[in-house]
Amino acid sequence: MIPFAFWGRVSTEDNQDPTSSRNWQLSRSRALIEPHGGVIVAEFFDIDKSRSIPPQRRPRAGVLLDELSNPARGFDAVVVGEPQRAFYGNQFGLTFPLFEHFDVPLWVPEVGGPVDPVNEAHELIMSMFGGISKGERNRIKLRVRTSMAALAQVEGRYLGGRPPYGYRLVDAGPHPNPAKAADGKRLRRLEPDPLTGPVVQRIFAEFLGGRGLLAIAEGLTRDGILCPSAYDRARNRHRSGIAWSKAAVRAILLNPRYTGRQVWNRQRKDEVLIDVNDVALGHMTKLRWNDSDNWIWSQQAAHEALVEDETFAQVQALLAVPGRAQEGRKPRRTSRPYVFRGLLFCGICERRMQGSWNNCKPHYRCVFPREYAQTNQIDHPRSVYVREELIVQPLDEWLATIFDPAHLPGHDPRDVRCSARRRPPPGRT
């Protein structure tokens, strides 16, 4: 009997539920190994992970690759139900050397058994399936994007996502796809929210009346109107929802769906290398804004408008003025080192503090009043600053105490060598 580990994967692109996908991959694997006395004793099956993610970064596949170096792993070979599920693009060439190094055979149905590392035909077949997997994914992406563009432009269909502030979702009838309708899926459409819809109209009116973004935010907060993150806490648990911000007001003024038309493709997903010096790590997905020329507008009105087309055009013209455009510029990327990047929070408003370089030294700051309307709940200074070195030194001293050899498990106080070990110099860990 040969103990095998089963390696499989299912993603959201497959239109299959994980149970059925696992079952047929498992059945195909057993049909390959059982005539040779093989039995599956371990499973490594990833759910909802794209094939473009390298195996080393998939949760279960990563565990499998780590287990290859473990002499007590419990299996002597690995079987894959379908190579396209495991490998994408050049992933086979970057992963198979691990199996070869630790002398763990990799069985694949397409080669009728274990992959032979010296067989050129086997390597060619596996590389070909990696290319097929990549081409299949690209075709799926193209079909989906083309279909969504047509649905938005021709039918004005609501394509999912959170409704814009000022609207709520209502039922729009059964799904036109018979199979999806049979599963109970229904269409949705946008309808003005009686509570927040007038707030959107107020924001547009006040901006055209000459009020600035922060002045509008302060007026809304002063009147007790909940900001978007506070009004819809279920979708914004990661935000404080304390007050209106300039960014929230600006996002509303820039949203073309308040004109009653469905607008799609305002953002896109770009895949960028995680590390340009180590392409084996693969890519990560980043959301980026498209130019307005690439937006897809519905040919007809898709829902009730909250603002007129002329009003929206006037607002866009005002926002395009150079002085106003500065308020929405993207923060510049910096290569300066910040030890506590993303880890420090303001003790007053509980917002994440920003890195700031002053006098050739790293600082962290919170400028709540510059971005958010002042509220009665918070008495916040204009800016809160802390110098990084004031945190590093006491933190290093605390770490040196916690990890002192005398405090570590198994320390023998009679061992004088422990007390003679060097402590880290001040300011270093």
ChimeraX attribute file (.defattr): number of C-alpha atoms within 10 A of each C-alpha:
attribute: neighborCount
match mode: 1-to-1
recipient: residues
	/A:1	8
	/A:2	14
	/A:3	17
	/A:4	25
	/A:5	23
	/A:6	24
	/A:7	26
	/A:8	25
	/A:9	25
	/A:10	24
	/A:11	17
	/A:12	12
	/A:13	13
	/A:14	13
	/A:15	9
	/A:16	12
	/A:17	13
	/A:18	17
	/A:19	10
	/A:20	11
	/A:21	17
	/A:22	20
	/A:23	12
	/A:24	13
	/A:25	20
	/A:26	21
	/A:27	11
	/A:28	17
	/A:29	27
	/A:30	20
	/A:31	13
	/A:32	21
	/A:33	23
	/A:34	13
	/A:35	9
	/A:36	11
	/A:37	10
	/A:38	20
	/A:39	18
	/A:40	19
	/A:41	13
	/A:42	16
	/A:43	17
	/A:44	16
	/A:45	21
	/A:46	22
	/A:47	18
	/A:48	14
	/A:49	18
	/A:50	18
	/A:51	23
	/A:52	20
	/A:53	17
	/A:54	24
	/A:55	26
	/A:56	18
	/A:57	13
	/A:58	20
	/A:59	14
	/A:60	19
	/A:61	21
	/A:62	15
	/A:63	14
	/A:64	22
	/A:65	15
	/A:66	13
	/A:67	14
	/A:68	20
	/A:69	15
	/A:70	10
	/A:71	10
	/A:72	9
	/A:73	13
	/A:74	13
	/A:75	19
	/A:76	18
	/A:77	20
	/A:78	25
	/A:79	27
	/A:80	24
	/A:81	26
	/A:82	20
	/A:83	24
	/A:84	21
	/A:85	21
	/A:86	25
	/A:87	26
	/A:88	27
	/A:89	20
	/A:90	17
	/A:91	22
	/A:92	20
	/A:93	14
	/A:94	12
	/A:95	16
	/A:96	16
	/A:97	12
	/A:98	15
	/A:99	18
	/A:100	14
	/A:101	10
	/A:102	12
	/A:103	13
	/A:104	18
	/A:105	19
	/A:106	21
	/A:107	23
	/A:108	22
	/A:109	19
	/A:110	17
	/A:111	14
	/A:112	10
	/A:113	15
	/A:114	19
	/A:115	22
	/A:116	15
	/A:117	15
	/A:118	8
	/A:119	9
	/A:120	9
	/A:121	13
	/A:122	17
	/A:123	17
	/A:124	11
	/A:125	15
	/A:126	24
	/A:127	20
	/A:128	18
	/A:129	22
	/A:130	24
	/A:131	18
	/A:132	17
	/A:133	21
	/A:134	18
	/A:135	14
	/A:136	14
	/A:137	18
	/A:138	12
	/A:139	12
	/A:140	13
	/A:141	13
	/A:142	12
	/A:143	12
	/A:144	12
	/A:145	13
	/A:146	11
	/A:147	12
	/A:148	18
	/A:149	22
	/A:150	16
	/A:151	18
	/A:152	22
	/A:153	21
	/A:154	15
	/A:155	15
	/A:156	24
	/A:157	24
	/A:158	21
	/A:159	16
	/A:160	10
	/A:161	6
	/A:162	11
	/A:163	14
	/A:164	18
	/A:165	22
	/A:166	21
	/A:167	24
	/A:168	17
	/A:169	17
	/A:170	12
	/A:171	11
	/A:172	13
	/A:173	12
	/A:174	15
	/A:175	16
	/A:176	11
	/A:177	10
	/A:178	11
	/A:179	10
	/A:180	12
	/A:181	14
	/A:182	11
	/A:183	9
	/A:184	10
	/A:185	15
	/A:186	15
	/A:187	17
	/A:188	18
	/A:189	20
	/A:190	23
	/A:191	20
	/A:192	20
	/A:193	15
	/A:194	11
	/A:195	12
	/A:196	19
	/A:197	20
	/A:198	13
	/A:199	19
	/A:200	19
	/A:201	16
	/A:202	15
	/A:203	21
	/A:204	21
	/A:205	15
	/A:206	14
	/A:207	19
	/A:208	15
	/A:209	9
	/A:210	11
	/A:211	14
	/A:212	16
	/A:213	24
	/A:214	21
	/A:215	17
	/A:216	22
	/A:217	26
	/A:218	20
	/A:219	15
	/A:220	21
	/A:221	21
	/A:222	15
	/A:223	8
	/A:224	10
	/A:225	17
	/A:226	17
	/A:227	21
	/A:228	22
	/A:229	20
	/A:230	18
	/A:231	15
	/A:232	14
	/A:233	13
	/A:234	9
	/A:235	12
	/A:236	13
	/A:237	11
	/A:238	9
	/A:239	13
	/A:240	13
	/A:241	17
	/A:242	19
	/A:243	25
	/A:244	28
	/A:245	26
	/A:246	20
	/A:247	16
	/A:248	18
	/A:249	22
	/A:250	19
	/A:251	12
	/A:252	18
	/A:253	20
	/A:254	14
	/A:255	15
	/A:256	20
	/A:257	25
	/A:258	27
	/A:259	21
	/A:260	21
	/A:261	22
	/A:262	27
	/A:263	24
	/A:264	22
	/A:265	18
	/A:266	16
	/A:267	15
	/A:268	12
	/A:269	13
	/A:270	12
	/A:271	13
	/A:272	12
	/A:273	15
	/A:274	14
	/A:275	12
	/A:276	11
	/A:277	8
	/A:278	9
	/A:279	10
	/A:280	17
	/A:281	16
	/A:282	19
	/A:283	17
	/A:284	14
	/A:285	12
	/A:286	11
	/A:287	10
	/A:288	11
	/A:289	11
	/A:290	13
	/A:291	10
	/A:292	10
	/A:293	7
	/A:294	12
	/A:295	15
	/A:296	20
	/A:297	20
	/A:298	22
	/A:299	14
	/A:300	13
	/A:301	15
	/A:302	22
	/A:303	20
	/A:304	15
	/A:305	19
	/A:306	21
	/A:307	19
	/A:308	12
	/A:309	14
	/A:310	10
	/A:311	13
	/A:312	20
	/A:313	14
	/A:314	13
	/A:315	16
	/A:316	15
	/A:317	9
	/A:318	15
	/A:319	19
	/A:320	12
	/A:321	10
	/A:322	9
	/A:323	9
	/A:324	13
	/A:325	11
	/A:326	11
	/A:327	14
	/A:328	12
	/A:329	8
	/A:330	7
	/A:331	6
	/A:332	5
	/A:333	6
	/A:334	8
	/A:335	5
	/A:336	11
	/A:337	11
	/A:338	17
	/A:339	12
	/A:340	16
	/A:341	12
	/A:342	12
	/A:343	9
	/A:344	16
	/A:345	15
	/A:346	17
	/A:347	11
	/A:348	13
	/A:349	15
	/A:350	13
	/A:351	15
	/A:352	16
	/A:353	23
	/A:354	19
	/A:355	24
	/A:356	17
	/A:357	14
	/A:358	10
	/A:359	6
	/A:360	6
	/A:361	13
	/A:362	18
	/A:363	20
	/A:364	23
	/A:365	19
	/A:366	27
	/A:367	17
	/A:368	21
	/A:369	17
	/A:370	13
	/A:371	18
	/A:372	21
	/A:373	22
	/A:374	22
	/A:375	16
	/A:376	8
	/A:377	9
	/A:378	12
	/A:379	11
	/A:380	16
	/A:381	11
	/A:382	10
	/A:383	11
	/A:384	15
	/A:385	15
	/A:386	15
	/A:387	16
	/A:388	17
	/A:389	14
	/A:390	10
	/A:391	12
	/A:392	17
	/A:393	15
	/A:394	13
	/A:395	15
	/A:396	17
	/A:397	17
	/A:398	13
	/A:399	14
	/A:400	17
	/A:401	13
	/A:402	12
	/A:403	11
	/A:404	14
	/A:405	19
	/A:406	15
	/A:407	10
	/A:408	10
	/A:409	7
	/A:410	8
	/A:411	11
	/A:412	12
	/A:413	11
	/A:414	8
	/A:415	10
	/A:416	9
	/A:417	10
	/A:418	14
	/A:419	13
	/A:420	9
	/A:421	10
	/A:422	7
	/A:423	15
	/A:424	12
	/A:425	10
	/A:426	12
	/A:427	13
	/A:428	13
	/A:429	14
